[in-house]
Amino acid sequence: MLRILTLAVALFATPLAAQDRAQMQRQFEGWLGKTVWPQARKAGVSRGTFDAAFSGVQLNFKIPGLRFPGAKVATGGQAEFRSPARYFREQNLAATARIGKGLAGKYSATLAQIERKTGVPGRILLSIWGRESGFGRVKIPHNVFEVLGTRAFFSEGTYMTSELVGALQVAQEGHVPVGNMKSSWAGALGQPQMMPRSFLAYAADGNGDRKSDIWRSEADTLASIANFLAVHEWQRGRDWGFEVVVPASVSCALEGPDNTRKIRDWERMGITRVGGKAFPANERSKSGSLLMPAGRFGPAFIVTPNFYVIKRYNRSDAYALYVGHSGDRIQYGVGPFKTKWVGTDKMLRTDVAALQRGLEKRGFDVGGADGLPGFKTRRSIGKWQEQNGQNPTCFPSTSLVKAAGR
């Protein structure tokens, strides 16, 4: 950050004037030459590719979340903590299923070929494709070198710079013309929204042209998603999970991938599939974990290791659940979750973080006080409630913040 330190003192908390932006642009261009080019050359990027990538590229001060000298820092509000229920809007799930069903027929041969090779079901690939880019219908218009260049220039760590070099390597390999390498505001590429280094590691050729064009080729997009999941050990022949009923006799504090049991053992404890369905015979002797993303205030699931493979694509329980559930809708025509999402207290992430810190002081492992209640936080809440004679809900509330967040 020494490259902008002198400007930081003079400009912080004041609007950037045109001459200040021009000075930053000059510093940016110098940084590209002194810092990025040596790393790119070492990674096998030619000077021609480098110059083509950054031809006309300017710092983009409109990138969301960008922190730069002179940026106005919002002080009047705090981030709201949102219940998982808001992630699963029925109109969105229904639209994903409707479009996905049509595309399942259109790309049936491609999906079947990919599943034979990787073991990943087509419904999962379609669901991720739909979630990431609306099946390629969402515009991804940004210049990846502008986005990642700006983010890397203003960042303190090395992550964004390594992704910027990765984008240059993608261009060097010739999968797509430099001008067509479009990304999101985060720098994620193409229809499956892969960061450049993920592209280099997992992108695949789905149409046999020896390229991996995840911007314009649906086959390459689907093959690339499948390859990512397969490399991360998708278990062929297994499902992702099942919605279940968890009786009061089974504690919600048993949630988590480190509390796996054979599915038949969960059955013996009284857990049943919704609607009276039986667990598939081939699943009962295999491992599963309890997932209760809203504690006792929403649906519960027994999930297989494949659920956590989906989480490698996006490290969110809600994301993986959305993918699995909408995939089931695409292939099997299932309806909404059987158990309703119940309204929870309106809270700020700072409130949740205070609760997490209070639990940490009491010796609970909440997975970090970040204001986001993952499974470690949820089950810690349940354990604290049990220790204090309460019926465990395993989910944050305003009363819990007052009682345990001190």
N, C-alpha and C positions, 0 to 999 in steps of 0.2 A: 504493500500500500504506500510505499515511499513515493511512488510516481505521482500521487495526487495529494500528498500531505500538505504541501505548501498552499494548495487551493483550499483544502479543508478548513484551515484556520480562518481564511478570509471570507469563505462563502457559506459556511454551514448555517442552515436555517434561513438563508436568503435565496430569492429566485436566481437562477443562473442566467446571467446576461449573455448576449450573443458572443462577446469576446471571450468570456469564460468557457463557453462551449467550444469555441474554436481552439482555445489553448488545450482543453482536454482532448480534443480530437488529435491534435499534434502529439500529445503524450501517448495517446492510444496507438497511433501509427508507429511511434518509436518503440513502444512496448511490443507490438507485433513483430518488429524486426529483431529486437534484442532478446525477447523471451520466447515467443511462440515459434518463430522460424527455426531456431536451432533444435527445438524439440520435434518439430514437424519433419525436418530434414533427417534427423536421427531415426524417425519412424518410417522413413522411406517415401516421404512426400517430395515430389519434384518442385522446383522453383516455379515452373509453369502452372502447376495446379494451385500452388499457394497464391500466386499473383492473381489467377483467375477467380479464386474464392473470395479474395478481399478487394477485388476491383470495385470501387465506388462505395464500399461499406463505410457507413458512418455510425458513430455511437448513437444508440436509440434510447432516449431518455423517457420514452413512454412505456417501457417494459414494466408490467405489473410487479410490484414488490421490490423493485430495484431501489437499493440504498446507495446514494451517491452524495458527495458534498453539494450542498445547496438544496437538497430534496426537503420538502416540507414533511415533517414527521407528525403524523396524526397523534393527538394526545387526548381527544375528547371521547374515545370509546374503547371498549375492550372486546375481544373475540368472544362470541357466544358459543356455548357448548350446545350441540344439537343432538337430540336423541336419534338413534339409528332409524327410527320410523320414517324420518324425513328423507332418508336415502332411497326408500323403496316406494316411491310414488307409483300408484297403480297404472296411471296413464303411460308412464315411461316403460314399465315392465310389459304392459300389453302391447305397446308399439314395437318394442324390441322383439317380442315373440312373433308378432304378425309379420314384420319384415323378414325376420330370421327364417320363418317357415318357408316363405317364398324363395329365399336365397338357398335354403337347404336343397330344394328341388333343382334350382338352376345350376348349382355347383356340386351336385350329388356325386358325379364321377371323381372330381378333384378331391372332395372330402373323403370319399371312400379310399382313394389311393393314399392319402395322407394318413388316415387312420391305420391302414394296413402297415405302413412303414413305421409309425411312431407310437401307435396304441392310443392316441388322444382322440376322443370322440368328436365328430364334427360339430355337435351342438355346443361344446365348450369353446371351440374355435370361433364359431359364429357369434356366440355371446360376448367374448372378449372383443372381437372386431366391432360389434355393435356398441359396446360400452366405450371403446377408445375413440372411435371416429364416426359413429353413426353409420357403420357399414360403408365407410369411405365417402359419405355424403356431406360430412362436416368439412368446411373449408380449412385447410392448413396452409395459410398464405405467407408465413414469415420466412425470411432469409435466415437459414440456420447459422451462417457465419456472422451475421449481424447480431442475432440473438445471443449466441454463445460467446461471441467476441465481447459484446457489451457486458454480459454477466461475468465473464472471466476477468475482465479488466477491473471491475469494481468489487470483486470478491476477495476475501482474505485467504481462503484456502487454495488448494491445488485441484479440487474436483472439477470445476468448470473448465479450467485450462486443459485438463486431460481429456475432457469431452470435446473441447474445441479441436484438439489435435486428432481425436478420433473421427470427427466429422471430415477433417482434411484427408484422413486415410480412406474413408468411404469414397470421397471424391476421386482419390488417386486410383482406387480399384476400378473405377469406371462403371459402377452399377447403374448410375443415372447421371445425366449432365449436371454440372455444377449449378446452373441456373434453376434446375428443377428440384434441388435439395431443400424442400420446404419443411418447416418445423412448427411446433407450437411455441407459445411464449416461453415455455420451459426449456425448449431445445430438443423436444422429443420428435422423432422423425416419422413421417408417413402415416399410413392408415393404421398400423398396429402401435403407433406411438412408442417407438423404441429410442432410447438415448443412443448416441453414436457408438459408444463402446459395446453396448448390448447388440446393436446391429452387427458389428464386426464379429462378435462371438456367436450369434445365434441366427442371423438372417439366412434364409434358405431359398433355393431356386425351386419354384413350384410348377413352372411351365416348360422347363427343359431348355431355356435359352442361355443357360450358364450365367445368368445375372440374378440379382436379388433386388428387384424393383418394387419396394413396398409403397411407393407413391402411386404407381399406375397399374400394377398387376395384382388382381385379386388372388390369383393362385399363389404368388410369392408371399403375399400378406398372410394367407392362411398357413402356408408351409412354415413361415418364419415363427408364427405364434406357436405352432405345434412343436417345432424344433426346440424352442425355449423351454416349453413344458417337459418335453421328453428328456432333455439334458438335465433338467432339475428333478428327474426320477419320478415322472408320472407312472403310476402302477397300472399296467395294461389290464383291462378286464374289471377294474374296480370303479365304483361310483365315486362321487365327491362327498355325498352325505345324504341324510334323511331327516325330515322334520319329525319331531317326536313330542310325546307328552312326558314331562318329568314330574312324578308325584311329589308331594310335600315331604315324603320320607327320604327323598334323595336330595342331598344338599347341593345348592347351586355353586357352593364353594369347591366342588369337584371338577369344575371347568378347567380346560387347558390341555394343550398338546402333550404336556409332560405328565398327564394323568390318564394315559391311555389304558384301555382294557379291551378284551375281546368283546365284540358286540353282543355275543350271547350272555356275557357276564353283566353287561348293562341291562339286558332283558331280565335277568334273574333278580336284579335290584328293583324291577318294576317299571322300567322305562319301556314305552311302547311307541310304535309308529302311529302317526295321526291317521284317522280314518279306519283304524282296525287292520291296516295292512301288515303283512308279515315282512320282516327283513329278508332280503334275498338269501337263499341257502348258501351261496358261495361267499357271502359277506359275514355270516354269523360267527365263523371261527377266526376271523381276522380282526385286526385292531381298529379301534375307533375312539374318538375323544368327544367329550361333552362341550358343546358351544351354546352359550346363552348371551348373545350380544347385547341384550337389554335386560339382563338378569331375569327377574320374575315378571317383567313388564313387557314381554314380547315372546315370539316363537323361540323354541329350543330345538337343537339339532344334535344328532350324532354324526360327526364328520370323519372321513377317512384321511389318510395321509395325502390324498390328492387335493383336498381342500387347501392344505398348506403349500402344495406345489403352485396352485393358483395364486396364493398370497405372495409367492416369489415375484409374480408379475406386477403386483401392486400390494404393498404391505398393509392392507386394510381388511379386517374381518368383513366389513360391510361390502367391500368390492368383491371379495371372493364369494360371498353369499349371493350377491346379485348375479354374478356370472353363473354359479351353479344353478340357481333357481330359474333364471331366465332361459338357461340351456334346457332345463327340464320342460319348460313351457314350449320351447321350440320343437323338441322331439316328441314329447309325450302329451302335450296339450293340457298339462295340469293347470289349475287355477291359482288364485292367490294363496298365501300362507293360511293354513287352517286356524292358527292362533293369531289373534289380533295384537297389533302393537298398541300398548296402553300409553296414554299421555304421561309424561314425567315432568318434574319441576323445571322451570326455566332457570338456567344457571349460566354463569360465565365460566370460561376456561380457567380463570384465576381462582374461582371457587373450587373447581375440581382439583386444581393443583394444591390448594390449601388443604383439602381433604387428604390428598395423597401424602403431603408432607406430615400431616398429623398421624397417619397410619405408619409412615416410615419411622417416626419417633417411637412408636409402639412395637417396632421390630418386624413389621410386615414388609414383604417385598412387593412393591406396587409396580415395578418396572420403570420407575422414574417419574418425577413430579412434573409432567408435561401438560397436564390439563386434559389429557385424552385417556379415558378409562379403558385400557386393554384388559385382556383376561386376567392378568396378574392383579390389577387394581380391583376388578369386579369380584374376584374370589377373596381378596383381602378384605373387602367390605363385608362379604358374607361371613368370613371367619370372625371379624370383629363383632358383627351383630350376634353371632352364635355365642361368643364369649360373654356378651352383655345381656343375654336372655331375650334377645329379639328374634323374630322370625326373619331369616335371612332373605334379602331381596337382591343382593349382589349388584346394586346399581346406585350411583350417586343421587343424593337428594339434599335439599337445603337443611333439613333437620340433621342429617349426617355430618354436614360441614360444621354445624354448631357443636355437635356432640363429639365428633372424632377428629375434627380438623384443627385442634388447638395444640 
